[in-house]
Amino acid sequence: MPLLDIRNLSVDFATASGQFRAVDGVDVSVDTGDILAIVGESGSGKSVSMLAMMGLLPWTATITADVMSFGGQDLRGLSDRQRRKIIGKDMAMIFQEPMSSLNPCFTAGFQIKEALRLHLGLDAKERHAKAVELFEMVGIPAPEDRLKAFPHQLSGGMNQRVMIAMAIACSPKLLIADEPTTALDVTIQAQILDLLTGLQRETGMALILITHDMGVVAETAERVQVQYAGQKVEEQPVGDLFETPHHPYTAALLAALPERATSRKLPTIPGVVPGQFDRPAGCLFSPRCQFADDRCRSTPPAPCGPELGLARCHYPLNAKAEVTA
């Protein structure tokens, strides 16, 4: 049984002009010790999928799923009190913007100690010792001083480390990292990724990495799930995906990597991710796909088999080579 099992997850938001589907029939499966990367452009439903699973979306969201279980426990019918026993303890998340996720009115030390008090029941002395240990673990220098600092007194990279320390404070079974290197310089990005993968190896926790950076995926992930306009369009082991992508969107993402450019002009994907009022009748990627035909524009494709990376495409790439192999 997977540690996290989500099947046919959909999320609709109520707006002044009607319902908008941000996540459309997504499946996610993660085993203990897995490193899964979820990639796609902004607007692909990556973060919304995980926030829905954690129960952190606003009241305007309607969440439906055939299966949504964590550690064998059904998450769909949990009360707020039951969910709070899981979120932050067995399941934790590093949010995309640490400066907007940390409370500016409280010190970094107070915020991490609050999690230790609520979930582990430690006394004041034990909380302080554990907080110092966690800050040292994530590479924060002079931890005693940093515990007394407010978020605005710390750099972006340091606040990101505080968020990581809070997320791993209770030794979660699953850690979700939502764009953990956004707005950080290249050196700090590498340090944060090394830190996350090192913690994953040491603790054996499962790690879901939400990103749009295919370079980060290549360096850290074991398995990759590609999302587009709220749908999962492909899933493969990282090596296979980079070598033989099956969905045109995946291939276009990889072609846009600077190291794969074959000319001075960097390839791009024309157009934008469809929104509420411009969703195509057929394949959602068809307006931007160089291979699209009338069938693509009129008929939504079903996912292919595992041998084709579950690609949601009428004409998956490299199909003949895969089938005859």
Helices and strands as residue ranges (DSSP letters): E 4-15, E 18-30, E 35-39, H 46-54, E 61-64, E 67-70, E 73-74, H 80-86, E 91-94, H 98-101, H 108-120, H 124-137, H 143-146, G 151-153, H 156-168, E 174-178, H 186-203, E 206-211, H 214-220, E 223-228, E 231-237, H 238-243, H 248-255, G 258-260, G 286-288, H 294-298, G 306-308, H 319-324
